[in-house]
Amino acid sequence: MEILRRIDKGYRLIEQAKDKSERLMNVESIKRLKHELDLILKEENAIRVQVDQARTGLLIKEKQLSDVDRQLLSILEKLYESEHQNSKILQELKKQEVILKDKKINLEDEIMKEFYIIEKFSKELNLFKSKYNKVEKQYNSKKISQHEKVAYLEDKIKLMEKKIRKLRKSADPDLLRLYDKKRQTMKVVFTRAENGVCEICHMTLSTSLIEKVENCSEIIECDCCNRILYLEEIKDNDETL
């Protein structure tokens, strides 16, 4: 009977450790930092899209400017060649030259604006990168700390499982089968009989039943909840994990 209670206590301590391990990996501070990282990354990606769009626009305008420069050069060559020719042709060429020069000025202004946008967004990206690195450092530090605690708990769980396997080998096979069967359907298998009352279902226990529990010669169950009754708590070095 004593061995069964020690086995049961081991299983309960393992469950406590697993619950604690799960809580450690889901603490609010880690969730908050992870959410903050995700938001920074989302904003950073949005800015990168704008930078890419600005760079694409810049390349298009630079190509347009290059085309205008070639057209202007062609006009100037024609003007030189037509200097002593028909004034009507000269007039048309000069008109085209003015149009192209205006277009060139506009393109140069637009290119400068694109450069300004890219520079502005690049500075913002550097700020986001710095902010992300700072938050990521906090997140990783917190996570490592939690992982160390979880690793400690996992070691304790393995040790407890080893102790349980050893105890099961020395337990009475029939009693162990009965315990395992109850454990499949009950979260709590053992219940304390305190002041003549079942601690779980609060049913008043008969004097004869309590006397049987005191003898510890066999498994005695509560007539109401069918849990195994005991009187005193087990005291050992594995009280907590």
HELIX and SHEET records of a PDB file:
HELIX    1   1 GLU A    2  LEU A   24  1                                  23    
HELIX    2   2 GLU A   28  GLU A   81  1                                  54    
HELIX    3   3 SER A   87  SER A  170  1                                  84    
HELIX    4   4 PRO A  173  THR A  185  1                                  13    
HELIX    5   5 THR A  207  ASN A  215  1                                   9    
SHEET    1   A 3 VAL A 197  CYS A 198  0                                        
SHEET    2   A 3 PHE A 190  GLU A 194 -1                                        
SHEET    3   A 3 ILE A 228  TYR A 230  1                                        
END                                                                             
